[in-house]
Amino acid sequence: MSYEISDCLQKDFQAGWHDLVHLFFNQCLAGNGTDQGIASLRNIGKSLAQLHPIGSSKTVHELEGNLNAKLSYFNWGFVRIAPAQTELILAHCAWPHAPKRNDEPKWRLASACILEGAYSQWLVSQGGDGKLPVIWEERNTQDVLLFRYANQG
């Protein structure tokens, strides 16, 4: 998978919506309810993907295009898909960052959870296995979120 560093730069986002989402993420992940908050965010991503389905895809290239059309609609950046022997690697770039730098770890987690749910549902809509989730690969990457769609067993 190759892309220019300029492809991964964050985009501008509307302050009011950005602040609202920031407060929502913080509330979902506050205190001892982190596991419950993570599950809720994944379900929200799944529900969002159900409300906004992608078109039918016959190839990985078409799938990437359909996903990027939807991500562009939300102004959520874009994805590059790298198929491997038994998995898909999804590199999500230019995702919205936290309005405050010190909130970035929680924001990254919340964004990844939403995207896990959305990507899982979109792949199910293309004939994927509903029991096989898209999993965020937690790495210290500043502008890219990496996800795997593979049998974890």
C-alpha positions as CSV (number, residue, x, y, z in Angstrom):
1,M,0.0,0.0,0.0
2,S,1.5,3.3,-0.9
3,Y,0.2,6.8,-0.5
4,E,1.7,10.3,-0.2
5,I,2.1,11.9,3.2
6,S,-0.1,14.7,2.0
7,D,-2.9,12.2,1.6
8,C,-3.0,11.6,5.4
9,L,-3.2,15.1,6.6
10,Q,-6.3,16.0,8.6
11,K,-9.1,18.0,7.1
12,D,-11.0,21.0,8.5
13,F,-14.2,20.4,10.4
14,Q,-17.0,22.6,11.5
15,A,-16.4,23.8,15.1
16,G,-20.0,23.3,16.4
17,W,-20.3,19.8,15.2
18,H,-16.8,19.0,16.2
19,D,-17.4,20.2,19.7
20,L,-20.6,18.3,20.0
21,V,-19.0,15.1,18.9
22,H,-16.1,15.7,21.3
23,L,-18.5,16.0,24.2
24,F,-20.4,12.9,23.1
25,F,-17.2,10.9,22.8
26,N,-16.0,12.0,26.2
27,Q,-19.4,11.1,27.8
28,C,-19.4,7.7,26.1
29,L,-15.9,6.8,27.4
30,A,-16.2,8.4,30.8
31,G,-15.5,6.6,34.1
32,N,-16.0,2.9,34.5
33,G,-18.3,2.5,31.6
34,T,-15.5,2.4,29.0
35,D,-16.3,-1.2,27.8
36,Q,-19.9,-0.3,27.6
37,G,-19.1,3.0,25.9
38,I,-16.9,1.2,23.3
39,A,-19.7,-1.3,22.5
40,S,-22.2,1.6,22.2
41,L,-19.9,3.5,19.8
42,R,-19.4,0.4,17.7
43,N,-23.2,-0.1,17.5
44,I,-23.6,3.6,16.6
45,G,-21.2,3.0,13.7
46,K,-23.1,-0.1,12.6
47,S,-26.4,1.8,12.7
48,L,-24.9,4.7,10.8
49,A,-23.7,2.3,8.1
50,Q,-27.2,0.8,7.9
51,L,-28.7,4.2,7.5
52,H,-26.1,5.1,4.8
53,P,-25.4,1.9,2.8
54,I,-22.7,1.7,0.2
55,G,-23.2,0.4,-3.3
56,S,-22.6,-3.1,-4.4
57,S,-18.9,-3.9,-5.0
58,K,-17.5,-6.7,-7.2
59,T,-13.9,-5.9,-6.6
60,V,-11.7,-4.5,-3.8
61,H,-11.2,-1.4,-6.0
62,E,-14.9,-0.9,-6.3
63,L,-15.3,-1.5,-2.5
64,E,-12.7,1.1,-1.8
65,G,-14.4,3.6,-4.1
66,N,-17.8,3.0,-2.5
67,L,-16.4,3.4,1.0
68,N,-14.6,6.6,0.0
69,A,-17.8,8.0,-1.5
70,K,-19.6,7.5,1.8
71,L,-16.7,8.7,3.9
72,S,-16.5,11.8,1.7
73,Y,-20.2,12.4,2.3
74,F,-19.5,12.5,6.0
75,N,-16.2,14.5,5.6
76,W,-14.5,11.7,7.5
77,G,-11.4,11.3,5.3
78,F,-10.8,8.3,3.1
79,V,-9.7,4.7,3.2
80,R,-7.1,2.7,1.3
81,I,-7.6,-1.1,1.3
82,A,-4.8,-3.6,0.9
83,P,-5.9,-7.2,0.4
84,A,-3.6,-9.8,1.8
85,Q,-3.9,-13.6,1.5
86,T,-6.5,-14.1,4.3
87,E,-7.4,-10.5,5.3
88,L,-8.1,-7.0,4.3
89,I,-6.1,-4.1,5.8
90,L,-8.0,-0.8,5.8
91,A,-5.9,2.3,6.3
92,H,-8.2,5.2,7.2
93,C,-6.6,8.6,6.6
94,A,-7.6,12.2,7.3
95,W,-10.1,11.3,10.0
96,P,-11.3,14.1,12.3
97,H,-9.0,14.8,15.2
98,A,-9.9,16.0,18.7
99,P,-10.4,19.7,19.1
100,K,-8.0,19.7,22.0
101,R,-4.6,17.9,21.7
102,N,-4.8,16.4,25.2
103,D,-8.1,14.6,24.3
104,E,-6.5,12.9,21.3
105,P,-6.2,9.4,22.8
106,K,-9.8,9.2,23.8
107,W,-10.9,10.8,20.6
108,R,-8.8,8.3,18.6
109,L,-10.4,5.4,20.5
110,A,-13.9,6.7,20.0
111,S,-13.4,7.4,16.3
112,A,-11.9,3.9,15.8
113,C,-14.9,2.3,17.5
114,I,-17.4,4.1,15.3
115,L,-15.4,3.1,12.3
116,E,-15.1,-0.5,13.4
117,G,-18.9,-0.7,13.6
118,A,-19.4,1.1,10.3
119,Y,-16.8,-0.9,8.3
120,S,-18.0,-4.2,9.8
121,Q,-21.6,-3.4,8.7
122,W,-20.6,-2.2,5.2
123,L,-18.5,-5.4,4.7
124,V,-21.5,-7.5,5.8
125,S,-23.6,-5.6,3.2
126,Q,-21.2,-6.8,0.6
127,G,-21.6,-10.5,1.6
128,G,-19.0,-10.5,4.4
129,D,-19.3,-12.7,7.5
130,G,-21.4,-11.0,10.2
131,K,-19.5,-12.8,12.9
132,L,-16.1,-11.5,11.6
133,P,-15.7,-7.9,12.8
134,V,-13.3,-5.2,11.6
135,I,-10.7,-4.7,14.3
136,W,-8.7,-1.5,14.9
137,E,-5.0,-2.2,15.2
138,E,-3.9,0.2,18.0
139,R,-0.7,1.7,16.9
140,N,0.8,5.1,17.6
141,T,0.1,6.5,14.2
142,Q,-0.8,10.1,14.2
143,D,-3.0,10.5,11.0
144,V,-3.8,6.9,10.0
145,L,-6.1,4.4,11.7
146,L,-5.3,0.8,10.7
147,F,-8.0,-1.9,10.7
148,R,-8.0,-5.6,10.0
149,Y,-10.8,-7.7,8.6
150,A,-9.6,-11.2,9.2
151,N,-10.4,-14.4,11.1
152,Q,-8.9,-13.7,14.5
153,G,-8.7,-17.4,15.5
